[in-house]
Amino acid sequence: AAPHGDLFDLQGKPLVRLEATSTRQAEYAFAFTGRDDAGHLLPPGVYLYSIDLGAYSGQDTALHSLSIAY
């Protein structure tokens, strides 16, 4: 499966699905515009993001926090 990322609010509500683009062999990038999937600008605050690396075995997800400020 292709790598992808998801952005959530602190209550766990999904806000954004990010698809990875391949930059080089085995390297991927995610682009985030500051907008949710509906196109609305997210307010400043703390969010959670999960990245699924699409690995076939082993640990392939990571969960971290992200702060948005304007």
Residue, then its C-alpha position, 0 to 999 in steps of 0.5 A: a500500500a502507498p504511504h499516506g498521512d491523516l490529520f486529526d483534531l485532539q478529539g480524534k476527528p479526522l480532518v485531512r487525508l494526505e497522500a504521499t508523493s515519491t521524491r526518490q527511491a524509497e523517499y516520500a513527501f507529504a504536502f499540507t496546505g493548512r486546509d481540511d478536506a473540505g477546503h476550510l482553513l484550520p484554526p491555529g492549535v495543536y493537532l495529531y497526525s498519523i503516518d502509515l508507511g505502507a510496510y508489509s511487515g513490522q511497525d509501519t505507523a507513527l503518531h505525533s503532534l503538530s502545531i499550527a500558527y498563523 
